[in-house]
Amino acid sequence: MSKIAVVGGTGHLGSALARRLARAGHDITIGSRSAASAEAVALEIGGTTGFATNAEAARGCDFVLVTVPYAAQAGTLAEIRDSVGTAIVIDATVPLVPPRVMRVQLPAAGCAALEAQAHLGPDVRLVSAFHNVAAHRLATDEDVDCDVLVFSDDTEARAEVTALIESIGMRALAGGSLANSAAAEALTSILIFLNKTYKADGAGIRFTRLGTAAGG
């Protein structure tokens, strides 16, 4: 069992992941700018799920999962930067820029994950993941039929996050360095386009013909 803070845990993706992680037996704390909002989600999830402000939630954890919109990424990371300590930070941020969310719009740094690295500093163990999974699918009790790509320059952290994702019944795949997160972040806009064009209800990705991993 891992101790996990879900920062931005009152949003669709954060609350859905918190629910799945809690159901898998992990110790979850919902983080939000508003402790009252975090408390409401924690009560809905039930069990031993706790709540706190973002900075408070991030202290003393094994993992800190950041699930906020791109517009809130910089501010949220500034809130938690001094709290995360040795925790692995999992950033799920996708650089969607409304209203053109079906158009790939990667930032000047290359991807949101590299921007997160710049905000948090070189000593924070940073991984990016969960870019291509529909939140409303995660919010159900059904199996989610898609893969989760995991990126990091820290191969040990990447392996730990892969194991964490597999603990909630999903297949996680090492996608390489943090810079490679650009591919998954861009794919989110394509999935939104596919959902609209083909009237899909939460399209995902699945990689085929893979053997056993040779390493992280």
Z-matrix of the N, CA and C atoms (Angstrom, degrees):
N
C 1 1.458
C 2 1.521 1 109.59
N 3 1.332 2 116.05 1 135.82
C 4 1.462 3 121.46 2 179.71
C 5 1.517 4 110.35 3 -112.35
N 6 1.333 5 115.65 4 152.02
C 7 1.453 6 121.42 5 174.60
C 8 1.519 7 107.53 6 -94.09
N 9 1.328 8 116.63 7 120.00
C 10 1.461 9 121.30 8 -170.49
C 11 1.521 10 110.58 9 -129.99
N 12 1.326 11 116.51 10 129.96
C 13 1.463 12 121.96 11 169.90
C 14 1.519 13 108.07 12 -98.55
N 15 1.315 14 116.20 13 130.92
C 16 1.461 15 120.61 14 174.79
C 17 1.530 16 106.43 15 -107.05
N 18 1.315 17 114.94 16 99.60
C 19 1.463 18 122.35 17 -176.97
C 20 1.528 19 108.35 18 -84.59
N 21 1.332 20 115.48 19 128.66
C 22 1.455 21 118.80 20 -168.51
C 23 1.515 22 109.25 21 80.50
N 24 1.313 23 115.45 22 27.22
C 25 1.462 24 121.39 23 -172.52
C 26 1.504 25 115.10 24 -74.06
N 27 1.339 26 118.40 25 -2.07
C 28 1.454 27 120.59 26 176.81
C 29 1.526 28 112.24 27 -91.12
N 30 1.333 29 117.54 28 -8.07
C 31 1.455 30 121.36 29 177.82
C 32 1.512 31 111.46 30 -80.32
N 33 1.332 32 116.12 31 175.69
C 34 1.469 33 121.21 32 -175.94
C 35 1.528 34 111.82 33 -61.49
N 36 1.349 35 116.68 34 -50.35
C 37 1.466 36 119.52 35 -178.07
C 38 1.521 37 110.79 36 -69.06
N 39 1.320 38 117.51 37 -45.70
C 40 1.460 39 120.94 38 -177.83
C 41 1.511 40 112.74 39 -60.50
N 42 1.322 41 117.33 40 -47.73
C 43 1.463 42 120.07 41 -178.31
C 44 1.522 43 111.49 42 -67.26
N 45 1.339 44 117.14 43 -35.67
C 46 1.465 45 120.34 44 178.51
C 47 1.521 46 111.39 45 -66.24
N 48 1.337 47 116.42 46 -44.06
C 49 1.460 48 119.92 47 178.30
C 50 1.526 49 111.19 48 -67.64
N 51 1.323 50 116.78 49 -39.42
C 52 1.467 51 120.02 50 178.31
C 53 1.522 52 110.39 51 -59.63
N 54 1.307 53 116.41 52 -41.61
C 55 1.464 54 121.15 53 179.74
C 56 1.522 55 110.97 54 -62.97
N 57 1.325 56 116.67 55 -45.37
C 58 1.471 57 120.46 56 179.83
C 59 1.525 58 111.56 57 -65.18
N 60 1.318 59 115.95 58 -42.08
C 61 1.458 60 120.30 59 -179.26
C 62 1.527 61 111.16 60 -66.64
N 63 1.331 62 116.60 61 -39.87
C 64 1.468 63 120.43 62 178.01
C 65 1.520 64 110.14 63 -64.90
N 66 1.315 65 116.68 64 -40.45
C 67 1.459 66 120.86 65 -179.94
C 68 1.526 67 111.17 66 -64.70
N 69 1.348 68 116.57 67 -28.57
C 70 1.466 69 121.12 68 178.65
C 71 1.524 70 112.28 69 -81.83
N 72 1.342 71 117.36 70 -0.50
C 73 1.457 72 120.88 71 174.98
C 74 1.510 73 115.58 72 99.35
N 75 1.322 74 117.90 73 5.77
C 76 1.464 75 120.50 74 179.53
C 77 1.530 76 110.33 75 -80.71
N 78 1.330 77 114.82 76 155.32
C 79 1.467 78 122.82 77 179.58
C 80 1.531 79 107.70 78 -88.97
N 81 1.328 80 116.84 79 110.47
C 82 1.461 81 121.66 80 -170.16
C 83 1.524 82 111.69 81 -111.09
N 84 1.340 83 115.58 82 137.06
C 85 1.451 84 122.06 83 169.54
C 86 1.525 85 108.29 84 -122.35
N 87 1.331 86 115.66 85 124.70
C 88 1.462 87 120.83 86 177.20
C 89 1.518 88 108.86 87 -83.03
N 90 1.330 89 116.27 88 126.46
C 91 1.455 90 121.52 89 177.20
C 92 1.511 91 111.51 90 -108.83
N 93 1.319 92 116.76 91 143.31
C 94 1.462 93 122.15 92 177.25
C 95 1.513 94 108.48 93 -156.39
N 96 1.318 95 116.80 94 162.08
C 97 1.468 96 119.44 95 172.51
C 98 1.525 97 109.81 96 -63.17
N 99 1.330 98 116.23 97 -27.90
C 100 1.463 99 122.05 98 178.31
C 101 1.524 100 109.63 99 -111.04
N 102 1.328 101 116.90 100 116.37
C 103 1.466 102 120.06 101 178.65
C 104 1.522 103 111.02 102 -62.39
N 105 1.338 104 117.34 103 -31.16
C 106 1.460 105 120.43 104 179.32
C 107 1.532 106 110.79 105 -65.95
N 108 1.321 107 116.94 106 -40.67
C 109 1.464 108 120.39 107 177.47
C 110 1.520 109 110.72 108 -66.00
N 111 1.339 110 116.06 109 -39.91
C 112 1.465 111 120.52 110 178.07
C 113 1.522 112 110.41 111 -63.76
N 114 1.321 113 117.04 112 -38.88
C 115 1.465 114 120.67 113 179.63
C 116 1.528 115 111.14 114 -62.70
N 117 1.328 116 116.94 115 -40.32
C 118 1.463 117 120.73 116 -179.03
C 119 1.520 118 111.01 117 -61.79
N 120 1.333 119 117.91 118 -42.54
C 121 1.467 120 121.14 119 179.16
C 122 1.522 121 110.45 120 -69.79
N 123 1.332 122 117.62 121 -40.01
C 124 1.460 123 121.21 122 179.00
C 125 1.528 124 110.95 123 -61.10
N 126 1.319 125 117.04 124 -41.17
C 127 1.461 126 121.00 125 178.64
C 128 1.531 127 111.12 126 -66.34
N 129 1.325 128 116.12 127 -35.95
C 130 1.465 129 120.45 128 178.72
C 131 1.528 130 111.09 129 -66.33
N 132 1.337 131 116.27 130 -41.19
C 133 1.455 132 120.39 131 179.09
C 134 1.525 133 110.05 132 -70.16
N 135 1.322 134 115.67 133 -41.71
C 136 1.463 135 120.73 134 175.62
C 137 1.517 136 112.79 135 82.71
N 138 1.326 137 115.82 136 -164.47
C 139 1.454 138 121.41 137 -177.75
C 140 1.512 139 110.80 138 65.49
N 141 1.310 140 115.53 139 -137.78
C 142 1.466 141 120.80 140 -178.26
C 143 1.523 142 112.47 141 -98.91
N 144 1.339 143 117.20 142 14.49
C 145 1.459 144 120.57 143 -178.59
C 146 1.523 145 110.96 144 -60.46
N 147 1.347 146 115.63 145 128.34
C 148 1.455 147 120.83 146 -179.77
C 149 1.512 148 111.58 147 -102.57
N 150 1.321 149 116.25 148 -178.46
C 151 1.460 150 120.86 149 -179.35
C 152 1.517 151 109.64 150 -150.29
N 153 1.333 152 115.51 151 155.28
C 154 1.456 153 121.23 152 -179.71
C 155 1.521 154 108.67 153 -172.67
N 156 1.327 155 116.67 154 174.27
C 157 1.459 156 119.54 155 169.65
C 158 1.528 157 107.87 156 -68.65
N 159 1.320 158 117.11 157 164.85
C 160 1.464 159 120.45 158 -176.57
C 161 1.524 160 112.62 159 -55.65
N 162 1.323 161 116.65 160 -49.05
C 163 1.465 162 120.35 161 -177.47
C 164 1.520 163 111.58 162 -64.10
N 165 1.327 164 117.22 163 -41.24
C 166 1.464 165 120.84 164 179.29
C 167 1.518 166 111.33 165 -67.12
N 168 1.320 167 116.90 166 -40.64
C 169 1.468 168 121.24 167 -178.80
C 170 1.520 169 111.11 168 -62.75
N 171 1.331 170 117.34 169 -34.96
C 172 1.463 171 121.62 170 -173.78
C 173 1.523 172 114.01 171 -74.64
N 174 1.324 173 117.99 172 -13.57
C 175 1.463 174 120.55 173 -175.83
C 176 1.531 175 111.60 174 -76.74
N 177 1.348 176 115.76 175 135.82
C 178 1.457 177 121.86 176 171.58
C 179 1.514 178 115.28 177 69.71
N 180 1.324 179 117.65 178 26.07
C 181 1.470 180 121.36 179 -178.11
C 182 1.523 181 111.95 180 -101.84
N 183 1.322 182 114.54 181 162.31
C 184 1.466 183 120.61 182 171.53
C 185 1.523 184 110.04 183 -83.34
N 186 1.340 185 115.28 184 -38.42
C 187 1.463 186 122.02 185 179.74
C 188 1.526 187 108.91 186 -134.77
N 189 1.334 188 115.60 187 143.45
C 190 1.460 189 121.70 188 171.85
C 191 1.521 190 106.59 189 -123.40
N 192 1.316 191 115.84 190 113.18
C 193 1.459 192 122.38 191 -175.74
C 194 1.527 193 108.76 192 -98.83
N 195 1.331 194 116.84 193 118.35
C 196 1.463 195 122.55 194 -177.11
C 197 1.523 196 109.31 195 -100.86
N 198 1.332 197 116.15 196 114.87
C 199 1.468 198 121.28 197 -173.87
C 200 1.524 199 110.02 198 -129.13
N 201 1.312 200 116.24 199 62.50
C 202 1.467 201 120.67 200 -177.69
C 203 1.531 202 109.71 201 -117.56
N 204 1.330 203 117.64 202 159.16
C 205 1.469 204 120.11 203 174.23
C 206 1.528 205 110.88 204 -62.46
N 207 1.314 206 115.50 205 157.93
C 208 1.462 207 120.51 206 -177.67
C 209 1.528 208 111.70 207 -56.98
N 210 1.324 209 117.45 208 -37.98
C 211 1.462 210 120.67 209 -178.43
C 212 1.529 211 112.00 210 -63.37
N 213 1.325 212 116.81 211 -23.49
C 214 1.468 213 120.78 212 -178.53
C 215 1.528 214 112.74 213 -101.26
N 216 1.326 215 117.89 214 -0.81
C 217 1.462 216 120.37 215 -173.70
C 218 1.528 217 112.71 216 -60.42
N 219 1.306 218 117.41 217 -53.17
C 220 1.470 219 120.53 218 -174.95
C 221 1.523 220 111.18 219 -60.63
N 222 1.318 221 117.38 220 -46.27
C 223 1.450 222 120.66 221 -179.33
C 224 1.515 223 112.82 222 -64.37
N 225 1.326 224 116.21 223 -39.62
C 226 1.465 225 120.50 224 -179.57
C 227 1.526 226 110.91 225 -67.52
N 228 1.312 227 116.81 226 -43.05
C 229 1.467 228 120.03 227 179.36
C 230 1.528 229 111.06 228 -64.88
N 231 1.320 230 116.45 229 -34.55
C 232 1.471 231 119.67 230 176.16
C 233 1.530 232 110.53 231 -64.64
N 234 1.338 233 116.60 232 -36.17
C 235 1.467 234 121.43 233 178.55
C 236 1.529 235 112.08 234 -63.16
N 237 1.332 236 116.69 235 -40.80
C 238 1.468 237 120.08 236 -171.01
C 239 1.519 238 113.83 237 -98.92
N 240 1.318 239 118.39 238 -9.48
C 241 1.471 240 122.22 239 -171.66
C 242 1.528 241 113.01 240 -52.51
N 243 1.306 242 117.00 241 -41.37
C 244 1.465 243 120.28 242 -176.82
C 245 1.524 244 112.90 243 -86.70
N 246 1.331 245 116.79 244 -0.07
C 247 1.462 246 120.68 245 -176.83
C 248 1.513 247 114.19 246 -105.86
N 249 1.340 248 117.83 247 -21.42
C 250 1.472 249 119.72 248 -168.39
C 251 1.533 250 113.24 249 -73.51
N 252 1.315 251 117.95 250 -27.39
C 253 1.461 252 119.89 251 178.43
C 254 1.516 253 112.43 252 57.03
N 255 1.340 254 116.22 253 -124.40
C 256 1.473 255 121.03 254 -177.55
C 257 1.523 256 112.56 255 -93.27
N 258 1.330 257 117.85 256 5.05
C 259 1.469 258 120.69 257 -179.42
C 260 1.521 259 110.95 258 -63.73
N 261 1.313 260 115.95 259 153.47
C 262 1.454 261 121.33 260 171.14
C 263 1.527 262 107.27 261 -85.04
N 264 1.318 263 116.73 262 123.17
C 265 1.459 264 121.76 263 177.97
C 266 1.529 265 108.44 264 -93.13
N 267 1.314 266 116.06 265 123.78
C 268 1.468 267 121.92 266 178.27
C 269 1.523 268 107.34 267 -107.01
N 270 1.318 269 116.69 268 111.69
C 271 1.460 270 121.02 269 -177.60
C 272 1.528 271 109.57 270 -100.29
N 273 1.333 272 116.51 271 121.21
C 274 1.466 273 121.55 272 -179.27
C 275 1.526 274 111.49 273 -103.90
N 276 1.318 275 117.25 274 14.70
C 277 1.468 276 120.99 275 -173.44
C 278 1.526 277 111.62 276 -66.45
N 279 1.331 278 114.88 277 134.80
C 280 1.461 279 122.30 278 174.12
C 281 1.528 280 107.75 279 -118.62
N 282 1.341 281 118.79 280 129.92
C 283 1.465 282 120.75 281 -176.14
C 284 1.531 283 113.27 282 -78.70
N 285 1.330 284 116.12 283 62.96
C 286 1.460 285 120.48 284 174.28
C 287 1.523 286 109.08 285 -80.44
N 288 1.322 287 116.36 286 133.69
C 289 1.460 288 121.17 287 -179.41
C 290 1.525 289 108.53 288 -121.66
N 291 1.330 290 117.14 289 95.59
C 292 1.468 291 119.94 290 179.60
C 293 1.520 292 110.69 291 -58.29
N 294 1.342 293 118.38 292 150.49
C 295 1.467 294 125.63 293 4.85
C 296 1.526 295 114.26 294 -88.70
N 297 1.325 296 118.62 295 -4.81
C 298 1.469 297 120.45 296 -173.78
C 299 1.526 298 110.81 297 -91.32
N 300 1.321 299 116.90 298 62.92
C 301 1.463 300 120.70 299 -175.87
C 302 1.526 301 112.44 300 -76.22
N 303 1.319 302 117.76 301 -12.59
C 304 1.470 303 120.71 302 177.13
C 305 1.524 304 112.18 303 -89.62
N 306 1.333 305 116.99 304 3.77
C 307 1.461 306 122.30 305 178.02
C 308 1.531 307 108.74 306 -112.23
N 309 1.330 308 116.75 307 129.45
C 310 1.467 309 120.91 308 178.84
C 311 1.517 310 109.47 309 -64.48
N 312 1.334 311 116.09 310 125.42
C 313 1.465 312 121.48 311 -179.03
C 314 1.525 313 108.89 312 -137.15
N 315 1.318 314 116.76 313 73.08
C 316 1.459 315 120.91 314 -179.77
C 317 1.534 316 110.26 315 -73.42
N 318 1.324 317 117.72 316 145.29
C 319 1.468 318 120.85 317 -178.56
C 320 1.522 319 112.65 318 -71.99
N 321 1.304 320 115.71 319 169.41
C 322 1.467 321 121.33 320 -177.86
C 323 1.523 322 112.05 321 -60.06
N 324 1.326 323 117.81 322 -30.40
C 325 1.468 324 121.14 323 -179.71
C 326 1.527 325 112.06 324 -70.26
N 327 1.309 326 117.79 325 -13.99
C 328 1.468 327 121.61 326 -179.80
C 329 1.509 328 112.58 327 114.85
N 330 1.326 329 116.77 328 -39.68
C 331 1.461 330 121.32 329 177.85
C 332 1.520 331 109.31 330 -167.26
N 333 1.318 332 115.71 331 163.27
C 334 1.464 333 120.63 332 179.85
C 335 1.524 334 111.66 333 -64.59
N 336 1.321 335 117.03 334 -30.43
C 337 1.469 336 120.42 335 -179.67
C 338 1.526 337 111.15 336 -65.13
N 339 1.312 338 117.33 337 -40.32
C 340 1.467 339 119.95 338 177.99
C 341 1.526 340 110.95 339 -69.81
N 342 1.334 341 116.92 340 -32.62
C 343 1.461 342 118.97 341 173.72
C 344 1.525 343 110.27 342 -65.13
N 345 1.344 344 116.49 343 -39.33
C 346 1.465 345 120.42 344 177.64
C 347 1.525 346 110.57 345 -60.88
N 348 1.314 347 116.48 346 -41.90
C 349 1.462 348 120.86 347 178.93
C 350 1.526 349 110.94 348 -60.37
N 351 1.331 350 116.27 349 -40.92
C 352 1.462 351 120.24 350 178.77
C 353 1.532 352 111.26 351 -66.24
N 354 1.322 353 116.98 352 -36.87
C 355 1.468 354 121.01 353 179.70
C 356 1.525 355 111.91 354 -70.71
N 357 1.333 356 116.47 355 -38.89
C 358 1.464 357 120.73 356 -174.10
C 359 1.525 358 113.67 357 -86.58
N 360 1.325 359 117.05 358 -26.28
C 361 1.454 360 120.91 359 -178.22
C 362 1.513 361 112.51 360 96.01
N 363 1.330 362 117.87 361 162.48
C 364 1.467 363 122.73 362 -171.84
C 365 1.522 364 114.92 363 -70.92
N 366 1.319 365 118.37 364 -16.95
C 367 1.466 366 120.36 365 -175.86
C 368 1.530 367 113.71 366 -86.99
N 369 1.311 368 117.64 367 -12.62
C 370 1.465 369 120.78 368 -179.53
C 371 1.525 370 109.70 369 -81.30
N 372 1.332 371 115.75 370 134.67
C 373 1.471 372 121.42 371 178.88
C 374 1.532 373 108.17 372 -79.87
N 375 1.325 374 116.52 373 103.48
C 376 1.457 375 121.94 374 -170.80
C 377 1.522 376 111.50 375 -112.49
N 378 1.327 377 114.74 376 133.33
C 379 1.464 378 123.24 377 176.62
C 380 1.526 379 107.00 378 -132.15
N 381 1.320 380 117.79 379 146.73
C 382 1.464 381 119.49 380 172.57
C 383 1.527 382 109.24 381 -118.78
N 384 1.331 383 115.49 382 143.65
C 385 1.474 384 120.89 383 -175.60
C 386 1.526 385 109.20 384 -168.38
N 387 1.331 386 116.07 385 173.24
C 388 1.472 387 125.06 386 174.79
C 389 1.525 388 114.13 387 68.11
N 390 1.326 389 118.10 388 28.28
C 391 1.461 390 120.15 389 -178.10
C 392 1.526 391 112.88 390 -77.30
N 393 1.312 392 117.87 391 -27.96
C 394 1.462 393 121.44 392 -167.49
C 395 1.519 394 113.93 393 -116.87
N 396 1.326 395 116.86 394 25.45
C 397 1.462 396 121.34 395 -179.00
C 398 1.519 397 108.73 396 -113.56
N 399 1.336 398 117.03 397 126.02
C 400 1.459 399 121.42 398 -178.44
C 401 1.531 400 110.34 399 -68.43
N 402 1.327 401 116.65 400 125.81
C 403 1.459 402 120.98 401 -177.25
C 404 1.524 403 111.88 402 -61.28
N 405 1.320 404 117.45 403 -38.68
C 406 1.464 405 119.08 404 -177.45
C 407 1.522 406 111.93 405 -69.44
N 408 1.339 407 116.94 406 -22.55
C 409 1.462 408 120.17 407 173.68
C 410 1.525 409 110.36 408 -75.69
N 411 1.313 410 116.53 409 -41.26
C 412 1.458 411 120.56 410 178.21
C 413 1.527 412 111.35 411 -63.98
N 414 1.326 413 117.01 412 -27.36
C 415 1.463 414 121.24 413 -176.83
C 416 1.527 415 112.99 414 -74.18
N 417 1.335 416 116.87 415 -9.54
C 418 1.462 417 120.42 416 179.05
C 419 1.525 418 110.18 417 -94.03
N 420 1.327 419 115.58 418 177.76
C 421 1.466 420 120.92 419 175.36
C 422 1.519 421 111.68 420 -93.41
N 423 1.327 422 117.14 421 3.69
C 424 1.458 423 121.59 422 -177.24
C 425 1.529 424 111.44 423 -79.28
N 426 1.346 425 115.66 424 157.38
C 427 1.455 426 120.23 425 171.08
C 428 1.526 427 108.62 426 -67.25
N 429 1.326 428 117.06 427 137.92
C 430 1.459 429 121.38 428 178.33
C 431 1.522 430 107.78 429 -99.03
N 432 1.314 431 115.51 430 112.05
C 433 1.462 432 121.07 431 -171.46
C 434 1.530 433 111.37 432 -85.82
N 435 1.332 434 115.95 433 68.95
C 436 1.460 435 119.55 434 173.58
C 437 1.525 436 109.16 435 -157.73
N 438 1.322 437 115.29 436 162.01
C 439 1.461 438 121.60 437 178.90
C 440 1.522 439 110.22 438 -91.58
N 441 1.330 440 115.40 439 154.84
C 442 1.464 441 121.81 440 175.54
C 443 1.530 442 107.66 441 -115.23
N 444 1.311 443 116.69 442 118.94
C 445 1.461 444 121.32 443 177.50
C 446 1.521 445 109.41 444 -85.05
N 447 1.336 446 115.81 445 138.39
C 448 1.465 447 122.32 446 -174.56
C 449 1.534 448 108.49 447 -125.60
N 450 1.330 449 116.11 448 127.54
C 451 1.465 450 121.52 449 -174.74
C 452 1.526 451 110.89 450 -125.00
N 453 1.332 452 116.25 451 139.59
C 454 1.459 453 120.77 452 173.64
C 455 1.521 454 109.93 453 -172.16
N 456 1.328 455 115.77 454 153.39
C 457 1.453 456 120.92 455 170.78
C 458 1.523 457 110.97 456 -84.25
N 459 1.331 458 116.12 457 -11.31
C 460 1.463 459 123.82 458 178.62
C 461 1.531 460 107.72 459 -100.07
N 462 1.332 461 117.14 460 100.07
C 463 1.468 462 119.64 461 -173.40
C 464 1.525 463 112.91 462 -65.23
N 465 1.332 464 117.45 463 -32.38
C 466 1.464 465 119.57 464 177.88
C 467 1.523 466 110.95 465 -68.23
N 468 1.317 467 117.13 466 -42.66
C 469 1.462 468 120.98 467 177.62
C 470 1.519 469 110.21 468 -63.51
N 471 1.322 470 116.60 469 -39.90
C 472 1.461 471 120.60 470 179.19
C 473 1.521 472 110.60 471 -62.18
N 474 1.318 473 116.98 472 -41.21
C 475 1.458 474 121.04 473 178.86
C 476 1.526 475 111.23 474 -65.89
N 477 1.334 476 117.43 475 -38.69
C 478 1.463 477 120.64 476 178.88
C 479 1.524 478 111.39 477 -65.79
N 480 1.326 479 116.71 478 -38.99
C 481 1.467 480 120.12 479 178.52
C 482 1.524 481 110.38 480 -69.68
N 483 1.318 482 116.73 481 -37.80
C 484 1.466 483 120.16 482 175.80
C 485 1.526 484 110.42 483 -57.74
N 486 1.315 485 116.76 484 -45.09
C 487 1.469 486 120.86 485 178.78
C 488 1.525 487 111.39 486 -64.75
N 489 1.330 488 116.79 487 -38.75
C 490 1.462 489 120.63 488 178.67
C 491 1.527 490 110.72 489 -62.01
N 492 1.324 491 116.62 490 -44.40
C 493 1.461 492 120.64 491 179.77
C 494 1.525 493 110.72 492 -63.96
N 495 1.317 494 116.39 493 -40.13
C 496 1.460 495 119.63 494 179.23
C 497 1.528 496 111.64 495 -66.51
N 498 1.341 497 117.08 496 -23.85
C 499 1.464 498 120.24 497 178.64
C 500 1.529 499 111.82 498 -68.79
N 501 1.345 500 118.01 499 -17.95
C 502 1.464 501 120.31 500 176.46
C 503 1.529 502 111.17 501 -102.71
N 504 1.332 503 115.80 502 17.40
C 505 1.452 504 120.45 503 171.73
C 506 1.510 505 115.90 504 83.13
N 507 1.328 506 118.09 505 20.85
C 508 1.457 507 120.96 506 178.61
C 509 1.524 508 110.00 507 -117.06
N 510 1.328 509 116.56 508 154.15
C 511 1.458 510 120.07 509 177.46
C 512 1.525 511 109.25 510 -88.89
N 513 1.320 512 115.73 511 124.38
C 514 1.459 513 122.09 512 178.30
C 515 1.519 514 108.76 513 -109.75
N 516 1.324 515 116.24 514 139.36
C 517 1.458 516 121.92 515 -178.49
C 518 1.520 517 110.28 516 -126.91
N 519 1.332 518 116.73 517 132.00
C 520 1.459 519 121.54 518 175.39
C 521 1.519 520 109.04 519 -65.84
N 522 1.335 521 116.01 520 124.22
C 523 1.461 522 120.70 521 -177.99
C 524 1.513 523 113.88 522 -106.48
N 525 1.346 524 116.39 523 5.23
C 526 1.454 525 119.61 524 177.77
C 527 1.520 526 112.93 525 99.31
N 528 1.309 527 115.59 526 -151.74
C 529 1.466 528 122.28 527 -171.73
C 530 1.526 529 111.91 528 -68.54
N 531 1.322 530 115.64 529 165.00
C 532 1.456 531 121.39 530 179.60
C 533 1.523 532 111.49 531 -58.57
N 534 1.319 533 117.37 532 -35.90
C 535 1.468 534 120.69 533 179.54
C 536 1.523 535 111.87 534 -61.25
N 537 1.338 536 116.94 535 -28.97
C 538 1.462 537 120.61 536 179.52
C 539 1.520 538 112.79 537 -68.47
N 540 1.332 539 116.42 538 -12.48
C 541 1.464 540 120.31 539 176.23
C 542 1.524 541 111.34 540 -57.10
N 543 1.322 542 117.10 541 -22.69
C 544 1.466 543 120.94 542 179.09
C 545 1.522 544 111.50 543 -55.02
N 546 1.327 545 116.89 544 -37.35
C 547 1.468 546 120.52 545 -178.02
C 548 1.520 547 111.21 546 -65.26
N 549 1.332 548 117.35 547 -45.62
C 550 1.460 549 120.95 548 -179.40
C 551 1.529 550 110.96 549 -70.39
N 552 1.313 551 116.70 550 -38.81
C 553 1.464 552 119.77 551 178.74
C 554 1.530 553 110.14 552 -62.53
N 555 1.334 554 116.97 553 -43.04
C 556 1.462 555 120.97 554 178.50
C 557 1.527 556 111.34 555 -65.42
N 558 1.319 557 116.32 556 -36.32
C 559 1.461 558 120.64 557 -177.51
C 560 1.526 559 112.27 558 -63.74
N 561 1.321 560 117.58 559 -24.96
C 562 1.460 561 120.09 560 179.04
C 563 1.525 562 111.18 561 -59.56
N 564 1.321 563 117.33 562 -43.46
C 565 1.470 564 120.14 563 178.13
C 566 1.521 565 111.03 564 -63.33
N 567 1.319 566 116.30 565 -36.49
C 568 1.460 567 120.04 566 178.51
C 569 1.523 568 110.46 567 -67.24
N 570 1.329 569 117.20 568 -39.95
C 571 1.466 570 120.33 569 178.11
C 572 1.525 571 111.11 570 -64.68
N 573 1.320 572 117.43 571 -38.30
C 574 1.465 573 120.27 572 176.51
C 575 1.526 574 109.83 573 -62.14
N 576 1.321 575 116.49 574 -41.89
C 577 1.467 576 121.00 575 177.13
C 578 1.531 577 111.12 576 -62.53
N 579 1.334 578 116.37 577 -44.17
C 580 1.463 579 120.51 578 179.27
C 581 1.525 580 111.41 579 -62.93
N 582 1.323 581 116.23 580 -41.49
C 583 1.464 582 119.42 581 178.28
C 584 1.518 583 111.43 582 -57.36
N 585 1.330 584 115.98 583 -43.56
C 586 1.461 585 119.77 584 -178.97
C 587 1.520 586 111.46 585 -72.13
N 588 1.330 587 116.56 586 -45.48
C 589 1.459 588 120.76 587 -174.19
C 590 1.521 589 111.98 588 -67.39
N 591 1.326 590 116.18 589 -41.61
C 592 1.467 591 120.16 590 -175.57
C 593 1.525 592 112.99 591 -105.01
N 594 1.341 593 116.28 592 12.90
C 595 1.471 594 121.75 593 178.04
C 596 1.527 595 111.28 594 52.26
N 597 1.326 596 114.61 595 45.10
C 598 1.464 597 120.90 596 179.13
C 599 1.526 598 109.77 597 -88.68
N 600 1.323 599 115.86 598 155.65
C 601 1.463 600 120.77 599 -179.22
C 602 1.524 601 109.26 600 -113.12
N 603 1.333 602 115.63 601 71.82
C 604 1.459 603 119.96 602 178.87
C 605 1.516 604 112.97 603 91.41
N 606 1.340 605 116.74 604 57.16
C 607 1.468 606 120.93 605 178.51
C 608 1.519 607 110.34 606 -60.70
N 609 1.331 608 116.17 607 146.53
C 610 1.459 609 121.41 608 177.81
C 611 1.512 610 110.40 609 -132.67
N 612 1.321 611 116.51 610 -173.49
C 613 1.460 612 121.17 611 179.40
C 614 1.530 613 109.26 612 -120.33
N 615 1.319 614 115.41 613 147.95
C 616 1.463 615 121.24 614 176.57
C 617 1.517 616 107.84 615 -141.46
N 618 1.343 617 116.92 616 127.51
C 619 1.467 618 121.80 617 178.88
C 620 1.528 619 109.01 618 -95.56
N 621 1.321 620 115.33 619 138.39
C 622 1.456 621 120.65 620 -174.70
C 623 1.531 622 111.67 621 -114.52
N 624 1.327 623 114.50 622 163.75
C 625 1.472 624 124.12 623 174.21
C 626 1.525 625 112.82 624 58.26
N 627 1.330 626 115.98 625 37.49
C 628 1.465 627 120.41 626 176.93
C 629 1.514 628 109.85 627 -94.69
N 630 1.330 629 115.30 628 140.56
C 631 1.458 630 120.23 629 175.25
C 632 1.525 631 110.35 630 -93.19
N 633 1.311 632 115.76 631 -159.30
C 634 1.455 633 120.36 632 177.37
C 635 1.513 634 110.28 633 -78.61
N 636 1.328 635 116.75 634 138.30
C 637 1.454 636 120.89 635 -177.76
C 638 1.520 637 110.93 636 -62.62
N 639 1.339 638 116.20 637 137.63
C 640 1.448 639 121.33 638 178.99
C 641 1.524 640 111.71 639 -85.75
N 642 1.321 641 115.66 640 -10.42
C 643 1.473 642 120.60 641 -178.58
C 644 1.499 643 108.80 642 165.21
N 645 1.363 644 116.17 643 170.70
C 646 1.457 645 120.06 644 -177.71
C 647 1.490 646 112.07 645 -65.31
